[in-house]
Amino acid sequence: MKKNMGSADRWIRFFLAAMAVILYFTHVITGTVGLIVIVIAGVFLLTSFVGLCPLYSLFGINTCGYKKG
């Protein structure tokens, strides 16, 4: 499995997911919208830890940068 997310992209996703979780557990975001936000935050966390975004693969996007060699 080839990674297609660079470190900046991964940190941004991690930060957005952390903010969504904080907003959900402080009851700023509630109800159905809150649950949808938590699911999206979970996907963001998973993809940021793995370094692979399925949508990036589908559209041919790669934010890893190029390796010299």
PQR file of N, CA, C, O and H, with PARSE charges and radii, in Angstrom:
ATOM      1  N   MET A   1       0.841  -1.169   0.000 -0.4000 1.5000
ATOM      2  CA  MET A   1       0.000   0.000   0.000 -0.0000 2.0000
ATOM      3  C   MET A   1       0.893   1.241   0.000  0.5500 1.7000
ATOM      4  O   MET A   1       1.692   1.436   0.916 -0.5500 1.4000
ATOM      5  N   LYS A   2       0.757   2.064  -1.015 -0.4000 1.5000
ATOM      6  CA  LYS A   2       1.578   3.245  -1.181 -0.0000 2.0000
ATOM      7  C   LYS A   2       0.931   4.448  -0.513  0.5500 1.7000
ATOM      8  O   LYS A   2      -0.258   4.701  -0.707 -0.5500 1.4000
ATOM      9  H   LYS A   2       0.108   1.905  -1.760  0.4000 1.0000
ATOM     10  N   LYS A   3       1.696   5.183   0.265 -0.4000 1.5000
ATOM     11  CA  LYS A   3       1.162   6.373   0.940 -0.0000 2.0000
ATOM     12  C   LYS A   3       1.005   7.500  -0.064  0.5500 1.7000
ATOM     13  O   LYS A   3       1.827   7.660  -0.967 -0.5500 1.4000
ATOM     14  H   LYS A   3       2.662   4.977   0.422  0.4000 1.0000
ATOM     15  N   ASN A   4      -0.059   8.284   0.099 -0.4000 1.5000
ATOM     16  CA  ASN A   4      -0.293   9.393  -0.812 -0.0000 2.0000
ATOM     17  C   ASN A   4      -0.580  10.705  -0.077  0.5500 1.7000
ATOM     18  O   ASN A   4      -1.077  11.659  -0.676 -0.5500 1.4000
ATOM     19  H   ASN A   4      -0.727   8.154   0.832  0.4000 1.0000
ATOM     20  N   MET A   5      -0.269  10.750   1.212 -0.4000 1.5000
ATOM     21  CA  MET A   5      -0.496  11.962   2.003 -0.0000 2.0000
ATOM     22  C   MET A   5       0.818  12.431   2.612  0.5500 1.7000
ATOM     23  O   MET A   5       1.544  11.647   3.222 -0.5500 1.4000
ATOM     24  H   MET A   5       0.134   9.975   1.699  0.4000 1.0000
ATOM     25  N   GLY A   6       1.114  13.701   2.444 -0.4000 1.5000
ATOM     26  CA  GLY A   6       2.306  14.281   3.034 -0.0000 2.0000
ATOM     27  C   GLY A   6       2.082  14.617   4.504  0.5500 1.7000
ATOM     28  O   GLY A   6       0.966  14.518   5.014 -0.5500 1.4000
ATOM     29  H   GLY A   6       0.524  14.338   1.948  0.4000 1.0000
ATOM     30  N   SER A   7       3.145  15.011   5.168 -0.4000 1.5000
ATOM     31  CA  SER A   7       3.056  15.255   6.608 -0.0000 2.0000
ATOM     32  C   SER A   7       2.169  16.465   6.931  0.5500 1.7000
ATOM     33  O   SER A   7       1.450  16.445   7.930 -0.5500 1.4000
ATOM     34  H   SER A   7       4.052  15.092   4.754  0.4000 1.0000
ATOM     35  N   ALA A   8       2.208  17.497   6.118 -0.4000 1.5000
ATOM     36  CA  ALA A   8       1.356  18.668   6.378 -0.0000 2.0000
ATOM     37  C   ALA A   8      -0.119  18.278   6.268  0.5500 1.7000
ATOM     38  O   ALA A   8      -0.934  18.679   7.098 -0.5500 1.4000
ATOM     39  H   ALA A   8       2.793  17.513   5.306  0.4000 1.0000
ATOM     40  N   ASP A   9      -0.452  17.510   5.260 -0.4000 1.5000
ATOM     41  CA  ASP A   9      -1.821  17.056   5.062 -0.0000 2.0000
ATOM     42  C   ASP A   9      -2.279  16.185   6.240  0.5500 1.7000
ATOM     43  O   ASP A   9      -3.417  16.291   6.699 -0.5500 1.4000
ATOM     44  H   ASP A   9       0.211  17.184   4.585  0.4000 1.0000
ATOM     45  N   ARG A  10      -1.398  15.346   6.707 -0.4000 1.5000
ATOM     46  CA  ARG A  10      -1.733  14.463   7.835 -0.0000 2.0000
ATOM     47  C   ARG A  10      -1.954  15.267   9.113  0.5500 1.7000
ATOM     48  O   ARG A  10      -2.887  14.984   9.865 -0.5500 1.4000
ATOM     49  H   ARG A  10      -0.474  15.260   6.335  0.4000 1.0000
ATOM     50  N   TRP A  11      -1.110  16.265   9.368 -0.4000 1.5000
ATOM     51  CA  TRP A  11      -1.266  17.084  10.574 -0.0000 2.0000
ATOM     52  C   TRP A  11      -2.539  17.919  10.520  0.5500 1.7000
ATOM     53  O   TRP A  11      -3.201  18.106  11.541 -0.5500 1.4000
ATOM     54  H   TRP A  11      -0.352  16.495   8.758  0.4000 1.0000
ATOM     55  N   ILE A  12      -2.886  18.422   9.341 -0.4000 1.5000
ATOM     56  CA  ILE A  12      -4.117  19.202   9.198 -0.0000 2.0000
ATOM     57  C   ILE A  12      -5.329  18.331   9.484  0.5500 1.7000
ATOM     58  O   ILE A  12      -6.245  18.758  10.186 -0.5500 1.4000
ATOM     59  H   ILE A  12      -2.349  18.270   8.512  0.4000 1.0000
ATOM     60  N   ARG A  13      -5.347  17.115   8.949 -0.4000 1.5000
ATOM     61  CA  ARG A  13      -6.454  16.196   9.210 -0.0000 2.0000
ATOM     62  C   ARG A  13      -6.541  15.843  10.696  0.5500 1.7000
ATOM     63  O   ARG A  13      -7.631  15.782  11.264 -0.5500 1.4000
ATOM     64  H   ARG A  13      -4.602  16.768   8.378  0.4000 1.0000
ATOM     65  N   PHE A  14      -5.380  15.610  11.321 -0.4000 1.5000
ATOM     66  CA  PHE A  14      -5.363  15.284  12.748 -0.0000 2.0000
ATOM     67  C   PHE A  14      -5.920  16.443  13.568  0.5500 1.7000
ATOM     68  O   PHE A  14      -6.712  16.237  14.487 -0.5500 1.4000
ATOM     69  H   PHE A  14      -4.494  15.660  10.860  0.4000 1.0000
ATOM     70  N   PHE A  15      -5.504  17.659  13.233 -0.4000 1.5000
ATOM     71  CA  PHE A  15      -5.974  18.849  13.951 -0.0000 2.0000
ATOM     72  C   PHE A  15      -7.481  19.035  13.782  0.5500 1.7000
ATOM     73  O   PHE A  15      -8.181  19.313  14.755 -0.5500 1.4000
ATOM     74  H   PHE A  15      -4.860  17.827  12.486  0.4000 1.0000
ATOM     75  N   LEU A  16      -7.985  18.887  12.557 -0.4000 1.5000
ATOM     76  CA  LEU A  16      -9.423  19.036  12.313 -0.0000 2.0000
ATOM     77  C   LEU A  16     -10.226  17.973  13.057  0.5500 1.7000
ATOM     78  O   LEU A  16     -11.291  18.263  13.603 -0.5500 1.4000
ATOM     79  H   LEU A  16      -7.416  18.662  11.766  0.4000 1.0000
ATOM     80  N   ALA A  17      -9.720  16.751  13.078 -0.4000 1.5000
ATOM     81  CA  ALA A  17     -10.410  15.679  13.792 -0.0000 2.0000
ATOM     82  C   ALA A  17     -10.416  15.951  15.291  0.5500 1.7000
ATOM     83  O   ALA A  17     -11.432  15.742  15.954 -0.5500 1.4000
ATOM     84  H   ALA A  17      -8.856  16.516  12.634  0.4000 1.0000
ATOM     85  N   ALA A  18      -9.295  16.413  15.829 -0.4000 1.5000
ATOM     86  CA  ALA A  18      -9.230  16.719  17.254 -0.0000 2.0000
ATOM     87  C   ALA A  18     -10.197  17.840  17.615  0.5500 1.7000
ATOM     88  O   ALA A  18     -10.863  17.779  18.648 -0.5500 1.4000
ATOM     89  H   ALA A  18      -8.470  16.583  15.290  0.4000 1.0000
ATOM     90  N   MET A  19     -10.274  18.856  16.773 -0.4000 1.5000
ATOM     91  CA  MET A  19     -11.207  19.956  17.035 -0.0000 2.0000
ATOM     92  C   MET A  19     -12.652  19.473  16.974  0.5500 1.7000
ATOM     93  O   MET A  19     -13.477  19.900  17.782 -0.5500 1.4000
ATOM     94  H   MET A  19      -9.732  18.906  15.934  0.4000 1.0000
ATOM     95  N   ALA A  20     -12.969  18.596  16.036 -0.4000 1.5000
ATOM     96  CA  ALA A  20     -14.330  18.066  15.926 -0.0000 2.0000
ATOM     97  C   ALA A  20     -14.697  17.255  17.166  0.5500 1.7000
ATOM     98  O   ALA A  20     -15.817  17.356  17.666 -0.5500 1.4000
ATOM     99  H   ALA A  20     -12.298  18.249  15.380  0.4000 1.0000
ATOM    100  N   VAL A  21     -13.767  16.459  17.656 -0.4000 1.5000
ATOM    101  CA  VAL A  21     -14.025  15.660  18.858 -0.0000 2.0000
ATOM    102  C   VAL A  21     -14.235  16.571  20.061  0.5500 1.7000
ATOM    103  O   VAL A  21     -15.138  16.339  20.866 -0.5500 1.4000
ATOM    104  H   VAL A  21     -12.858  16.377  17.249  0.4000 1.0000
ATOM    105  N   ILE A  22     -13.410  17.601  20.188 -0.4000 1.5000
ATOM    106  CA  ILE A  22     -13.560  18.544  21.298 -0.0000 2.0000
ATOM    107  C   ILE A  22     -14.914  19.245  21.233  0.5500 1.7000
ATOM    108  O   ILE A  22     -15.597  19.376  22.248 -0.5500 1.4000
ATOM    109  H   ILE A  22     -12.677  17.789  19.534  0.4000 1.0000
ATOM    110  N   LEU A  23     -15.301  19.694  20.041 -0.4000 1.5000
ATOM    111  CA  LEU A  23     -16.591  20.375  19.893 -0.0000 2.0000
ATOM    112  C   LEU A  23     -17.758  19.441  20.190  0.5500 1.7000
ATOM    113  O   LEU A  23     -18.775  19.867  20.738 -0.5500 1.4000
ATOM    114  H   LEU A  23     -14.746  19.588  19.216  0.4000 1.0000
ATOM    115  N   TYR A  24     -17.613  18.169  19.831 -0.4000 1.5000
ATOM    116  CA  TYR A  24     -18.691  17.213  20.100 -0.0000 2.0000
ATOM    117  C   TYR A  24     -18.828  16.940  21.598  0.5500 1.7000
ATOM    118  O   TYR A  24     -19.937  16.948  22.133 -0.5500 1.4000
ATOM    119  H   TYR A  24     -16.787  17.823  19.386  0.4000 1.0000
ATOM    120  N   PHE A  25     -17.715  16.702  22.269 -0.4000 1.5000
ATOM    121  CA  PHE A  25     -17.788  16.347  23.683 -0.0000 2.0000
ATOM    122  C   PHE A  25     -18.020  17.548  24.610  0.5500 1.7000
ATOM    123  O   PHE A  25     -18.314  17.369  25.792 -0.5500 1.4000
ATOM    124  H   PHE A  25     -16.815  16.696  21.835  0.4000 1.0000
ATOM    125  N   THR A  26     -17.890  18.759  24.084 -0.4000 1.5000
ATOM    126  CA  THR A  26     -18.271  19.945  24.866 -0.0000 2.0000
ATOM    127  C   THR A  26     -19.684  20.401  24.506  0.5500 1.7000
ATOM    128  O   THR A  26     -20.130  21.463  24.939 -0.5500 1.4000
ATOM    129  H   THR A  26     -17.651  18.905  23.124  0.4000 1.0000
ATOM    130  N   HIS A  27     -20.379  19.596  23.716 -0.4000 1.5000
ATOM    131  CA  HIS A  27     -21.781  19.812  23.330 -0.0000 2.0000
ATOM    132  C   HIS A  27     -21.999  21.083  22.517  0.5500 1.7000
ATOM    133  O   HIS A  27     -23.075  21.678  22.570 -0.5500 1.4000
ATOM    134  H   HIS A  27     -20.017  18.733  23.364  0.4000 1.0000
ATOM    135  N   VAL A  28     -21.003  21.492  21.780 -0.4000 1.5000
ATOM    136  CA  VAL A  28     -21.167  22.594  20.845 -0.0000 2.0000
ATOM    137  C   VAL A  28     -21.860  22.071  19.588  0.5500 1.7000
ATOM    138  O   VAL A  28     -22.725  22.738  19.021 -0.5500 1.4000
ATOM    139  H   VAL A  28     -20.129  21.008  21.737  0.4000 1.0000
ATOM    140  N   ILE A  29     -21.472  20.875  19.162 -0.4000 1.5000
ATOM    141  CA  ILE A  29     -22.104  20.199  18.032 -0.0000 2.0000
ATOM    142  C   ILE A  29     -22.853  18.999  18.603  0.5500 1.7000
ATOM    143  O   ILE A  29     -22.249  18.158  19.269 -0.5500 1.4000
ATOM    144  H   ILE A  29     -20.769  20.333  19.623  0.4000 1.0000
ATOM    145  N   THR A  30     -24.146  18.909  18.354 -0.4000 1.5000
ATOM    146  CA  THR A  30     -24.950  17.826  18.919 -0.0000 2.0000
ATOM    147  C   THR A  30     -25.869  17.226  17.858  0.5500 1.7000
ATOM    148  O   THR A  30     -25.938  17.705  16.726 -0.5500 1.4000
ATOM    149  H   THR A  30     -24.636  19.593  17.813  0.4000 1.0000
ATOM    150  N   GLY A  31     -26.558  16.187  18.244 -0.4000 1.5000
ATOM    151  CA  GLY A  31     -27.565  15.570  17.387 -0.0000 2.0000
ATOM    152  C   GLY A  31     -26.977  14.818  16.217  0.5500 1.7000
ATOM    153  O   GLY A  31     -25.861  14.301  16.277 -0.5500 1.4000
ATOM    154  H   GLY A  31     -26.502  15.798  19.164  0.4000 1.0000
ATOM    155  N   THR A  32     -27.755  14.770  15.149 -0.4000 1.5000
ATOM    156  CA  THR A  32     -27.346  14.042  13.952 -0.0000 2.0000
ATOM    157  C   THR A  32     -26.107  14.656  13.325  0.5500 1.7000
ATOM    158  O   THR A  32     -25.216  13.940  12.868 -0.5500 1.4000
ATOM    159  H   THR A  32     -28.661  15.190  15.100  0.4000 1.0000
ATOM    160  N   VAL A  33     -26.051  15.966  13.304 -0.4000 1.5000
ATOM    161  CA  VAL A  33     -24.875  16.651  12.754 -0.0000 2.0000
ATOM    162  C   VAL A  33     -23.633  16.284  13.555  0.5500 1.7000
ATOM    163  O   VAL A  33     -22.564  16.072  12.984 -0.5500 1.4000
ATOM    164  H   VAL A  33     -26.775  16.547  13.676  0.4000 1.0000
ATOM    165  N   GLY A  34     -23.770  16.210  14.862 -0.4000 1.5000
ATOM    166  CA  GLY A  34     -22.649  15.824  15.712 -0.0000 2.0000
ATOM    167  C   GLY A  34     -22.148  14.431  15.412  0.5500 1.7000
ATOM    168  O   GLY A  34     -20.941  14.194  15.362 -0.5500 1.4000
ATOM    169  H   GLY A  34     -24.639  16.382  15.326  0.4000 1.0000
ATOM    170  N   LEU A  35     -23.077  13.505  15.212 -0.4000 1.5000
ATOM    171  CA  LEU A  35     -22.672  12.132  14.887 -0.0000 2.0000
ATOM    172  C   LEU A  35     -21.980  12.057  13.535  0.5500 1.7000
ATOM    173  O   LEU A  35     -21.002  11.326  13.378 -0.5500 1.4000
ATOM    174  H   LEU A  35     -24.057  13.698  15.254  0.4000 1.0000
ATOM    175  N   ILE A  36     -22.475  12.797  12.572 -0.4000 1.5000
ATOM    176  CA  ILE A  36     -21.840  12.820  11.256 -0.0000 2.0000
ATOM    177  C   ILE A  36     -20.426  13.404  11.353  0.5500 1.7000
ATOM    178  O   ILE A  36     -19.492  12.902  10.727 -0.5500 1.4000
ATOM    179  H   ILE A  36     -23.270  13.390  12.700  0.4000 1.0000
ATOM    180  N   VAL A  37     -20.285  14.469  12.143 -0.4000 1.5000
ATOM    181  CA  VAL A  37     -18.973  15.096  12.333 -0.0000 2.0000
ATOM    182  C   VAL A  37     -18.011  14.125  13.013  0.5500 1.7000
ATOM    183  O   VAL A  37     -16.835  14.072  12.651 -0.5500 1.4000
ATOM    184  H   VAL A  37     -21.044  14.877  12.651  0.4000 1.0000
ATOM    185  N   ILE A  38     -18.492  13.357  13.995 -0.4000 1.5000
ATOM    186  CA  ILE A  38     -17.633  12.383  14.681 -0.0000 2.0000
ATOM    187  C   ILE A  38     -17.190  11.274  13.728  0.5500 1.7000
ATOM    188  O   ILE A  38     -16.040  10.836  13.779 -0.5500 1.4000
ATOM    189  H   ILE A  38     -19.446  13.400  14.289  0.4000 1.0000
ATOM    190  N   VAL A  39     -18.087  10.822  12.866 -0.4000 1.5000
ATOM    191  CA  VAL A  39     -17.718   9.790  11.894 -0.0000 2.0000
ATOM    192  C   VAL A  39     -16.658  10.323  10.940  0.5500 1.7000
ATOM    193  O   VAL A  39     -15.675   9.637  10.658 -0.5500 1.4000
ATOM    194  H   VAL A  39     -19.021  11.178  12.824  0.4000 1.0000
ATOM    195  N   ILE A  40     -16.850  11.533  10.445 -0.4000 1.5000
ATOM    196  CA  ILE A  40     -15.858  12.140   9.551 -0.0000 2.0000
ATOM    197  C   ILE A  40     -14.533  12.336  10.276  0.5500 1.7000
ATOM    198  O   ILE A  40     -13.470  12.132   9.691 -0.5500 1.4000
ATOM    199  H   ILE A  40     -17.648  12.090  10.674  0.4000 1.0000
ATOM    200  N   ALA A  41     -14.589  12.731  11.550 -0.4000 1.5000
ATOM    201  CA  ALA A  41     -13.365  12.894  12.341 -0.0000 2.0000
ATOM    202  C   ALA A  41     -12.644  11.556  12.488  0.5500 1.7000
ATOM    203  O   ALA A  41     -11.416  11.503  12.434 -0.5500 1.4000
ATOM    204  H   ALA A  41     -15.453  12.896  12.026  0.4000 1.0000
ATOM    205  N   GLY A  42     -13.401  10.479  12.672 -0.4000 1.5000
ATOM    206  CA  GLY A  42     -12.791   9.150  12.757 -0.0000 2.0000
ATOM    207  C   GLY A  42     -12.096   8.766  11.469  0.5500 1.7000
ATOM    208  O   GLY A  42     -11.007   8.193  11.491 -0.5500 1.4000
ATOM    209  H   GLY A  42     -14.399  10.522  12.716  0.4000 1.0000
ATOM    210  N   VAL A  43     -12.719   9.080  10.349 -0.4000 1.5000
ATOM    211  CA  VAL A  43     -12.096   8.796   9.046 -0.0000 2.0000
ATOM    212  C   VAL A  43     -10.834   9.637   8.882  0.5500 1.7000
ATOM    213  O   VAL A  43      -9.816   9.137   8.402 -0.5500 1.4000
ATOM    214  H   VAL A  43     -13.604   9.546  10.331  0.4000 1.0000
ATOM    215  N   PHE A  44     -10.890  10.899   9.274 -0.4000 1.5000
ATOM    216  CA  PHE A  44      -9.716  11.762   9.196 -0.0000 2.0000
ATOM    217  C   PHE A  44      -8.576  11.225  10.063  0.5500 1.7000
ATOM    218  O   PHE A  44      -7.421  11.213   9.635 -0.5500 1.4000
ATOM    219  H   PHE A  44     -11.717  11.305   9.665  0.4000 1.0000
ATOM    220  N   LEU A  45      -8.900  10.780  11.286 -0.4000 1.5000
ATOM    221  CA  LEU A  45      -7.865  10.224  12.154 -0.0000 2.0000
ATOM    222  C   LEU A  45      -7.250   8.970  11.554  0.5500 1.7000
ATOM    223  O   LEU A  45      -6.029   8.808  11.548 -0.5500 1.4000
ATOM    224  H   LEU A  45      -9.838  10.790  11.634  0.4000 1.0000
ATOM    225  N   LEU A  46      -8.097   8.088  11.051 -0.4000 1.5000
ATOM    226  CA  LEU A  46      -7.600   6.841  10.457 -0.0000 2.0000
ATOM    227  C   LEU A  46      -6.708   7.124   9.257  0.5500 1.7000
ATOM    228  O   LEU A  46      -5.622   6.556   9.150 -0.5500 1.4000
ATOM    229  H   LEU A  46      -9.088   8.219  11.056  0.4000 1.0000
ATOM    230  N   THR A  47      -7.147   7.991   8.358 -0.4000 1.5000
ATOM    231  CA  THR A  47      -6.337   8.276   7.180 -0.0000 2.0000
ATOM    232  C   THR A  47      -5.057   9.031   7.534  0.5500 1.7000
ATOM    233  O   THR A  47      -4.040   8.867   6.860 -0.5500 1.4000
ATOM    234  H   THR A  47      -8.030   8.453   8.445  0.4000 1.0000
ATOM    235  N   SER A  48      -5.094   9.853   8.578 -0.4000 1.5000
ATOM    236  CA  SER A  48      -3.872  10.568   8.953 -0.0000 2.0000
ATOM    237  C   SER A  48      -2.850   9.625   9.580  0.5500 1.7000
ATOM    238  O   SER A  48      -1.648   9.819   9.398 -0.5500 1.4000
ATOM    239  H   SER A  48      -5.920   9.986   9.125  0.4000 1.0000
ATOM    240  N   PHE A  49      -3.296   8.616  10.309 -0.4000 1.5000
ATOM    241  CA  PHE A  49      -2.354   7.657  10.888 -0.0000 2.0000
ATOM    242  C   PHE A  49      -1.807   6.695   9.838  0.5500 1.7000
ATOM    243  O   PHE A  49      -0.636   6.318   9.890 -0.5500 1.4000
ATOM    244  H   PHE A  49      -4.272   8.459  10.458  0.4000 1.0000
ATOM    245  N   VAL A  50      -2.641   6.302   8.897 -0.4000 1.5000
ATOM    246  CA  VAL A  50      -2.220   5.352   7.868 -0.0000 2.0000
ATOM    247  C   VAL A  50      -1.421   6.047   6.772  0.5500 1.7000
ATOM    248  O   VAL A  50      -0.497   5.457   6.211 -0.5500 1.4000
ATOM    249  H   VAL A  50      -3.592   6.608   8.855  0.4000 1.0000
ATOM    250  N   GLY A  51      -1.763   7.288   6.462 -0.4000 1.5000
ATOM    251  CA  GLY A  51      -1.058   8.024   5.419 -0.0000 2.0000
ATOM    252  C   GLY A  51      -1.610   7.761   4.032  0.5500 1.7000
ATOM    253  O   GLY A  51      -0.982   8.103   3.031 -0.5500 1.4000
ATOM    254  H   GLY A  51      -2.513   7.767   6.917  0.4000 1.0000
ATOM    255  N   LEU A  52      -2.777   7.158   3.974 -0.4000 1.5000
ATOM    256  CA  LEU A  52      -3.393   6.829   2.692 -0.0000 2.0000
ATOM    257  C   LEU A  52      -4.829   7.326   2.670  0.5500 1.7000
ATOM    258  O   LEU A  52      -5.619   6.993   3.554 -0.5500 1.4000
ATOM    259  H   LEU A  52      -3.288   6.880   4.787  0.4000 1.0000
ATOM    260  N   CYS A  53      -5.165   8.116   1.670 -0.4000 1.5000
ATOM    261  CA  CYS A  53      -6.531   8.596   1.504 -0.0000 2.0000
ATOM    262  C   CYS A  53      -7.122   7.939   0.259  0.5500 1.7000
ATOM    263  O   CYS A  53      -6.612   8.138  -0.843 -0.5500 1.4000
ATOM    264  H   CYS A  53      -4.523   8.386   0.952  0.4000 1.0000
ATOM    265  N   PRO A  54      -8.195   7.157   0.422 -0.5600 1.5000
ATOM    266  CA  PRO A  54      -8.794   6.492  -0.741  0.2800 2.0000
ATOM    267  C   PRO A  54      -9.285   7.471  -1.816  0.5500 1.7000
ATOM    268  O   PRO A  54      -9.196   7.176  -3.008 -0.5500 1.4000
ATOM    269  N   LEU A  55      -9.796   8.617  -1.407 -0.4000 1.5000
ATOM    270  CA  LEU A  55     -10.238   9.601  -2.402 -0.0000 2.0000
ATOM    271  C   LEU A  55      -9.061  10.175  -3.185  0.5500 1.7000
ATOM    272  O   LEU A  55      -9.188  10.449  -4.378 -0.5500 1.4000
ATOM    273  H   LEU A  55      -9.868   8.858  -0.439  0.4000 1.0000
ATOM    274  N   TYR A  56      -7.918  10.359  -2.526 -0.4000 1.5000
ATOM    275  CA  TYR A  56      -6.731  10.812  -3.229 -0.0000 2.0000
ATOM    276  C   TYR A  56      -6.327   9.783  -4.277  0.5500 1.7000
ATOM    277  O   TYR A  56      -5.956  10.143  -5.394 -0.5500 1.4000
ATOM    278  H   TYR A  56      -7.815  10.136  -1.556  0.4000 1.0000
ATOM    279  N   SER A  57      -6.397   8.513  -3.921 -0.4000 1.5000
ATOM    280  CA  SER A  57      -6.061   7.450  -4.876 -0.0000 2.0000
ATOM    281  C   SER A  57      -7.019   7.457  -6.055  0.5500 1.7000
ATOM    282  O   SER A  57      -6.606   7.270  -7.199 -0.5500 1.4000
ATOM    283  H   SER A  57      -6.698   8.221  -3.014  0.4000 1.0000
ATOM    284  N   LEU A  58      -8.288   7.669  -5.779 -0.4000 1.5000
ATOM    285  CA  LEU A  58      -9.301   7.674  -6.825 -0.0000 2.0000
ATOM    286  C   LEU A  58      -9.064   8.801  -7.830  0.5500 1.7000
ATOM    287  O   LEU A  58      -9.221   8.604  -9.035 -0.5500 1.4000
ATOM    288  H   LEU A  58      -8.624   7.821  -4.849  0.4000 1.0000
ATOM    289  N   PHE A  59      -8.685   9.981  -7.335 -0.4000 1.5000
ATOM    290  CA  PHE A  59      -8.483  11.128  -8.202 -0.0000 2.0000
ATOM    291  C   PHE A  59      -7.023  11.329  -8.617  0.5500 1.7000
ATOM    292  O   PHE A  59      -6.719  12.275  -9.344 -0.5500 1.4000
ATOM    293  H   PHE A  59      -8.558  10.141  -6.356  0.4000 1.0000
ATOM    294  N   GLY A  60      -6.125  10.465  -8.172 -0.4000 1.5000
ATOM    295  CA  GLY A  60      -4.724  10.556  -8.570 -0.0000 2.0000
ATOM    296  C   GLY A  60      -3.952  11.670  -7.887  0.5500 1.7000
ATOM    297  O   GLY A  60      -2.986  12.188  -8.448 -0.5500 1.4000
ATOM    298  H   GLY A  60      -6.372   9.696  -7.581  0.4000 1.0000
ATOM    299  N   ILE A  61      -4.364  12.046  -6.686 -0.4000 1.5000
ATOM    300  CA  ILE A  61      -3.704  13.121  -5.942 -0.0000 2.0000
ATOM    301  C   ILE A  61      -2.634  12.508  -5.040  0.5500 1.7000
ATOM    302  O   ILE A  61      -2.852  11.463  -4.428 -0.5500 1.4000
ATOM    303  H   ILE A  61      -5.149  11.626  -6.230  0.4000 1.0000
ATOM    304  N   ASN A  62      -1.490  13.160  -4.964 -0.4000 1.5000
ATOM    305  CA  ASN A  62      -0.406  12.705  -4.096 -0.0000 2.0000
ATOM    306  C   ASN A  62       0.241  13.928  -3.465  0.5500 1.7000
ATOM    307  O   ASN A  62       0.817  14.755  -4.173 -0.5500 1.4000
ATOM    308  H   ASN A  62      -1.313  14.009  -5.461  0.4000 1.0000
ATOM    309  N   THR A  63       0.156  14.057  -2.139 -0.4000 1.5000
ATOM    310  CA  THR A  63       0.752  15.198  -1.448 -0.0000 2.0000
ATOM    311  C   THR A  63       2.031  14.816  -0.714  0.5500 1.7000
ATOM    312  O   THR A  63       2.532  15.596   0.096 -0.5500 1.4000
ATOM    313  H   THR A  63      -0.311  13.385  -1.564  0.4000 1.0000
ATOM    314  N   CYS A  64       2.567  13.627  -0.984 -0.4000 1.5000
ATOM    315  CA  CYS A  64       3.785  13.166  -0.314 -0.0000 2.0000
ATOM    316  C   CYS A  64       5.016  13.946  -0.732  0.5500 1.7000
ATOM    317  O   CYS A  64       5.950  14.085   0.058 -0.5500 1.4000
ATOM    318  H   CYS A  64       2.160  12.993  -1.642  0.4000 1.0000
ATOM    319  N   GLY A  65       5.042  14.444  -1.919 -0.4000 1.5000
ATOM    320  CA  GLY A  65       6.238  15.051  -2.441 -0.0000 2.0000
ATOM    321  C   GLY A  65       7.044  13.989  -3.179  0.5500 1.7000
ATOM    322  O   GLY A  65       6.662  12.820  -3.208 -0.5500 1.4000
ATOM    323  H   GLY A  65       4.283  14.332  -2.561  0.4000 1.0000
ATOM    324  N   TYR A  66       8.117  14.385  -3.750 -0.4000 1.5000
ATOM    325  CA  TYR A  66       8.913  13.449  -4.526 -0.0000 2.0000
ATOM    326  C   TYR A  66      10.177  13.084  -3.785  0.5500 1.7000
ATOM    327  O   TYR A  66      10.819  13.939  -3.175 -0.5500 1.4000
ATOM    328  H   TYR A  66       8.428  15.336  -3.726  0.4000 1.0000
ATOM    329  N   LYS A  67      10.534  11.814  -3.836 -0.4000 1.5000
ATOM    330  CA  LYS A  67      11.757  11.347  -3.208 -0.0000 2.0000
ATOM    331  C   LYS A  67      12.892  11.397  -4.221  0.5500 1.7000
ATOM    332  O   LYS A  67      12.727  11.041  -5.388 -0.5500 1.4000
ATOM    333  H   LYS A  67      10.012  11.120  -4.331  0.4000 1.0000
ATOM    334  N   LYS A  68      14.029  11.841  -3.750 -0.4000 1.5000
ATOM    335  CA  LYS A  68      15.193  11.881  -4.636 -0.0000 2.0000
ATOM    336  C   LYS A  68      15.789  10.480  -4.709  0.5500 1.7000
ATOM    337  O   LYS A  68      15.850   9.763  -3.710 -0.5500 1.4000
ATOM    338  H   LYS A  68      14.163  12.129  -2.802  0.4000 1.0000
ATOM    339  N   GLY A  69      16.208  10.117  -5.863 -0.4000 1.5000
ATOM    340  CA  GLY A  69      16.828   8.808  -5.943 -0.0000 2.0000
ATOM    341  C   GLY A  69      16.933   8.370  -7.288  0.5500 1.7000
ATOM    342  O   GLY A  69      17.436   7.276  -7.543 -0.5500 1.4000
ATOM    343  H   GLY A  69      16.158  10.700  -6.674  0.4000 1.0000
TER
END
